[in-house]
Amino acid sequence: MKKNQDMLSERQHLLSCLEIIQKNIREYEEKEKASKKEVTQLFQAVKKGEGDSFGLLEAEKNILEHIQNSLRKNRAALKKAYFGRIDYEDKSYGVTESRYIGKNGVTRNSNEVVIVDWRAPVSSVYYENELGEGSYEVPGSEPVEISLFKKRTYDLQGEKLQGFYDNDTAANDDLLVKYLSQHKEAVLGDIIATIQKEQNEIIRTTPYKNMIVQGVAGSGKTTVALHRISYILYNYGEVYKPSEFCIIGSSDMLLNYISSGLPELDVNHVRQMRMDMFLPYLLEKSWKKKYKIVEGNQDAQGKSRLEFISALEDFLKAWIDRYLQLKDIRDKDLGLILSEDNMQDTKMRNPELSLFQLEKLFHQRIRKRIQFLCTEREESFCREKLQEYKNWFCSSKNKWTEAGVYLSFLEERKVLGNSYEDTIIRVGKGEFDLYDAAALCLIRKRIFLKKETDEFSQIILDEAQDFGESVYYVLKQVLPKCYFTIMGDVSQNIRYETGLNNWEILKKILLREGKDSFYLLAKSYRNTIEISEYAGRVLEKASLGGYKIQPVIRHGSPVCVKRGEKEHLAEQLTTLISKIQKRFETIAVICRDERDTEEVRRILGIEKQEGFCNGIMVLPVALTKGLEFDAVVLWQPDKERYGENIKEAKLLYVAITRALHELYLLGEHELTGLLNEKIK
Ligand SMILES: Nc1ncnc2c1ncn2[C@@H]1O[C@H](COP(=O)(O)OP(=O)(O)OP(=O)(O)O)[C@@H](O)[C@H]1O
């Protein structure tokens, strides 16, 4: 009876909200029309060169953008107005509030909040608080104490209210499972209605800290990272511009997939770069046009380690000392100009300054001291003295380059017994791998840098296990004012020799004690229980039992293993794919390497794909990292292709965990031993 009454009043509430939204849409459409007209007129005025029309045009364009944004939000809200509600008493004011929470905030008459945006501080109550006493954080102010007495989750389909659940868990499991059973379109799903408590904590943590998130495959790392950007831009819009954010990944495929999810979350204009583009970008003009990024060679393993970059640091320290040669600067007429102690002290207190910056600073001091010591002297005498000491430090007059310094370092290492012969040859030809580029960045920072870049403030790194320690060390040094959000899974490190197989060193490099955080995400939202359990067989071997997956309870079909004779395999694959195609939107055939990938593309008559798309994709396993598909066919998962070692186990783990609903294994030989069932 109570439920029926509630349902009735909820339906009425929804109707009244929809009326407000429709009214807003009508009003914004009118405003848009008027603003567009104004823009056109101002544009004509600018063309004629009338008065200050350019300034007015720019201002009107901003207004138009604002109107269009509001229009877009209201139109989206019409499709799904809200997903949750919280009723609570605000302890500070002793008032009772009832708030509906949606993906898009809606207001009446531009100021009365009707639906609260999911990113607003109060919305965190919905994700975090249980019924009873609690509080929520407000950026830059004291937490607000509350007493929560209702938390409701809605199932809205378009403009229809299908039902609601009162709950004291973060998000209703029924709703979560329902959400998870939907088919995947070629866009990262937004999870706003079902964000889990542990994910919410990461999304809403202050932007003024570094964090590392270890999350099993499908635990929402990428999704959480995107929601965090959206949250920060909403709440700290005065501090950060979108262009100060840079998302870094290892492949265009991954970045392309990520960027598809951004506009949905109201995030535009954030930067994205592959790591092998980002490092050259940081080098600015020091990265010469003739330089090329190349794949790592046999030296990459050594170069990816912290010891390598520490040795480079030592080398650069010695280099700086050799060229500075600090000693008392004494003039026969003026006496002591600058003491060695004074300069040593300055150097020690400013470890972030490059050699060139230090020399510039010392020159400024020399100049000031000479002017002071010459107060009583002729002006021409002072000028002569200034001229005499103008080039006391002269490193910047040398024709050094970052690559030249790097070669000197490598030669020295060779002398010390480590041979980097191949790297020396390649660097000589202007060819650098990721780790060489990182080394150049550090050399530039320590020796050549004139001005620190402040282009970026927040760096978000996805699939962080792909890169070695030395890259992180360098990023931290060359971007000292940036905060880092690092998302990864060491069980998915498919660059076994160079990437990260545990987080310990990275924690030391990036996390400041007491300020920064390491988070674990263990629940997997992607795969069905059947697929998760199958992946679990391999995970044991991929992470030596490190991080276990907890699947969300969602059953699907059993994993299907098919074997066939070589000559029938192609036919079997096409039949299988056409069957799956009838039920799913995104399907991947995942192969061990490029050669197999080519073969399968030929069988299915598919061209090479550059970006993530709906339909069938044929990809080598290395390129599927971070992506997901409704159904996956694993091509030839035999022991010849996936040998029984940790490296191959990681690859296979990545491949299996790409499937949301169905997984097929198709090949001519016996399955690799990595897929053997666990001995209980
Ligand atoms: N709270 C949630 N509610 C509903 N779906 C979720 C939730 N969290 C994650 N998902 C879904 O789980 C899937 C996996 O998310 P995502 O790709 O972000 O995981 P990941 O940890 O980056 O995975 P991988 O390491 O394999 O790349 C996505 O379809 C995402 O929408």
The ligand as an ORCA input file, in Angstrom:
! r2SCAN-3c Opt
* xyz 0 1
  N      30.337      0.902    -10.856
  C      30.115      0.381    -12.028
  N      28.872      0.150    -12.426
  C      28.631     -0.371    -13.643
  N      29.567     -0.701    -14.534
  C      30.832     -0.495    -14.188
  C      31.181      0.059    -12.919
  N      32.527      0.158    -12.880
  C      32.998     -0.303    -14.052
  N      31.977     -0.687    -14.840
  C      32.062     -1.243    -16.194
  O      33.062     -2.242    -16.195
  C      33.721     -2.276    -17.447
  C      35.217     -2.211    -17.240
  O      35.587     -0.895    -16.906
  P      37.010     -0.312    -17.336
  O      37.275     -0.584    -18.768
  O      37.054      1.070    -16.845
  O      37.940     -1.249    -16.441
  P      39.521     -1.302    -16.348
  O      39.822     -1.548    -14.915
  O      40.114     -0.096    -16.978
  O      39.821     -2.609    -17.165
  P      41.161     -3.116    -17.873
  O      42.253     -3.130    -16.860
  O      40.814     -4.488    -18.307
  O      41.408     -2.194    -19.004
  C      33.157     -1.129    -18.257
  O      32.169     -1.647    -19.127
  C      32.535     -0.231    -17.234
  O      31.466      0.525    -17.760
*
